[in-house]
């Protein structure tokens, strides 16, 4: 069911549908070895454009997904934050994950946590999900710290990501979970957002 795309406003961020002019800064971000240190490799412009096309299509269909993230004060594109249904079969499948990827110049300012809280609010309060997960390479302490700030709990054991090569140094991943009940218990601490055109669609 299609219900129109949702946009989110937080104190400092605008999470919105992707535009054509996002592709160049997104591709530049994905070509940065620092940004892609915990992925199998950097990403070409063609692969970046294809990812944007997939996410735009899913956003059109569902009304939610991985939103382009920009600074409200300047309108500068800084990466993406949002929700997605992972394609590979994972230990938590079927599931919805909260994820983010930001340009290195914008690290260390709390943007990932702020935007992810807004995305979690959509997942739990609008979509009615019972659980949202997140995962990353075990060595990615920066992203793991965000997951912990979101109130997510690490689960054992780690797992080998099936979409990565067997010999990949970042194939071993850790999984974090957050239940709707825990989210609601933390609600007073959650970031309030302005969600435009809230989605009314299936989550699978």
N, C-alpha and C positions, 0 to 999 in steps of 0.2 A: 504494500500500500504506500502510495506517495503522499506526503503531507506538506511539502515545501521545505526548503532548507532552513535550518536553525542557525542563528548567530548568537554568540555569547559576549557579554561585556563584563569584565572584571574591573577592579580598581585601576589597573594599568594596561590591560590587554583587551584587544578585540579579536575574538576567534570567529572566523568567517569562512564562507566558501572560497575555493581557489579561483584565481583569475589568471589569464594568460601571462600577465606581466610578473607573476610570481615565479615562473619557470626558471628564468635566468638566475635570480639570487638563490633559488633552491638548488639549482645545479652547481653553483659555485660552492655552496655549503657542503654538498655531497662530495665534492672533489677535494675537500679539506681533510687530510689524514688525521688531524686532531679530532674532528667531529666524528669521523668514521673509524676511530681506533678500535671499537668493540664490534665492528661488523667484519664480514669476510674480506671486504675490499672497499675502496672508494667507488663512486657511482658515476657513470658517464652522463652527459647531458641527455642522451636519448633515453636512458633508463630512468632518469629523473622525470622527464616529460611523460613517460609512460605511466609512472607511478601517480603523477598528478591527474592524468586522464582517468585512471582507475578510481581514484578517490573521489573525483568529481562525479563520476557516474554513480558510485555508491551513495554519495550525499544526495544526488538528485532522486534516487530511488527510496532512500530511507529517511532523509531529513537530518541525519547525524552521521558522524564519522571522524576522520582526522581533519580538523580545521586548520586552515592557514592562520598563523598567529602574527599579529602586528601590534606595535606599540600604539596605544590610543593617543598619546601626546604628539607623536610625529607621523604616524601612519607607516612606519618602517616595517617591512617584512622581516621576521626574525626566525621563522621555522614553522613547525607544526606541533599541535597538541590535540589530543582527542581520544576517541574510542574506535576500536576496530575488532572485527571477528577474524582471528588468525586463520589462514588457509591450511598450514601444515597441521598434521595430527600431533597434538601436544598432550602431555599428561593431564591437562585441565580441559581438553576439548570435549564438547563444544563450549566455547566461552567467549566473553567479551573482555578485551584488554584495554587498559588506559595506557597511552604512550605519548612520547614527545621526542622531538629532535630540534635543537636550537643551534644557531650559529654561535661559534665559540666566543665571539665578542660580547655575547649576551649571557654568558654563564655567570653563576655566582650572584645573581640578583634576585633569586626566588621566583623567576617567571614560570619555570616548569611546575613548581608546586602550586602556584596561584592558578595557572591555567588548568592543571590536572584536577584541582578541587572543583572547578567549574564543570569540567567534563564528568566527573563522578556524580555531581549533583544531577546532571541530565540523566545519567545512567540509572541511578537509584530512584530519583524522585519523579522523573518524567516517563522513563521506559519501564520502571518497576522491576529492574534486574535484582536477583537475589544475591549475586556475587559479581565482582569485577576483579580481574587479575592483572598482573604486570610481570614481566620477566626481562632478564638481561644477562649478558655474559657475567660469570661470577666475579671477574676482576673489575667490573665497572662500578666502583664504589660511589661515584658521583650520582648515577641513576638510582642505585640502591638506597642512597641516603634520601633521595626524593620519595621513594616508595615508603620508607620508614616514616618520613614526616607526614605522609598522607594517612598514616595509621594502618598501613598494610602489614601483614604478618608473613614472614618467610616460612616456607614449608620445606620439609625434607622428603626425599633426597633431591639433589640436583639432577638435571637431565641433559642429554645430548640433543641439541636442536636439530631436527631432521632435515631442515632446509640448508644446513651448512655442510661443507665438505668434511669428510671423516678426519682429515688431517688438519682442520682449521684450529688455530690456537684459541679461538673464542667460541668453540662449539659447546663447551660446558656452560649451561645456563642455570640460574636460580629462579625460583617461582615465588611470587608474593600474592597473597589473596586478601580481599577485603569484603566482608559480608554487608548486606544491606542493614542488618541489625546493628552492627558496629558503627556504620556510617551514621545512622540515625541517632545513636548514642552520642556521637561526636558533633551533632548538628550545630550546637551553639558556636563551635569553633570553625565551622565551614565558611568558605567565602561566599557571600551572597552574589548572585549574578542576575543580569537582565537577559533572559532567554527570549529571543524573538522567534515567532512561528514555531512553538514547541512541537516536536515530532509525535505522531500517533501511528506507530508502525510496529511490525513484528521485529524481534531482536535476533532472528536467525534467518 
